[in-house]
Amino acid sequence: MLKPDNFYQPSRRPGNIIDTFSRTGLRIVAAKLFHMTVAQGEEFYGPLREIFVKKLKFLVTRTVQERLADAFDFPFTAQDADVLGDHLAERNAVTEFNKIVEYMTGVSPDSVTPAEKARASKTKCLAMLYEGPDAIEKIRTVLGATDPNKAEPGTVRSDFGRDLMRNGAHASDSAENALRERKIVGLAATETGTCDVAQIINDYLKSR
């Protein structure tokens, strides 16, 4: 899935990224240019919320330790910081999760009601389905590491990524996740078929 910053303005970026993926020799069997809604974003990235609670707690604890180490007339210990880290980890995870959803949709989840989430969107993404032997491994190799600064030269994220969030594109990491994500964005098995990706992108650019 090509992320929103590829479509902020007319450019060759989407085509160049697709060309990079073409090195895999895989065949595109479906594509969809769509507005990701807040509801879709929350479902698509939902698994990250719990991961963020555990994986990002150390950042919360470290920040608390740095900010409060000299704030009192009594020793503020690492154990104290850890207790506060536990207390704030969930709130921090929700905040970081909402940042991703807002980036992908252009809408803050906190700014809309639950009923509005199914329609709220200000961005566009391009979802593509590739077919062929070892498709997931091949696509993710060409995609590159999540952090563009650590991605191999010539990969999508090295050439087109900016940071951990704005890193050019997303790719499923397993067959199970591919199926789950396809259903969310509207590329389920019943919706696949041949397509002209170039025409999809051209139609988008003409509509701007």
Secondary structure, 3 states (H helix, E strand, C coil): CECHHHHCCCCCHHHHHHHHHHHHCCEEEEEEEECCCHHHHHHHCCHHHHHHHHHCHHHHHHHHHHHHCCCCCCCCCHHHHHHHHHHHHHHHHHHHHHHHHHHHHCCCHHHCCCCCCCCCCCCCEEEEEEECCCHHHHHHHHHCCCCHHHCCCCCHHHHHCCCCCCCCECCCCCHHHHHHHHHHHCCCHHHCCCCCHHHHHHHHHHHC
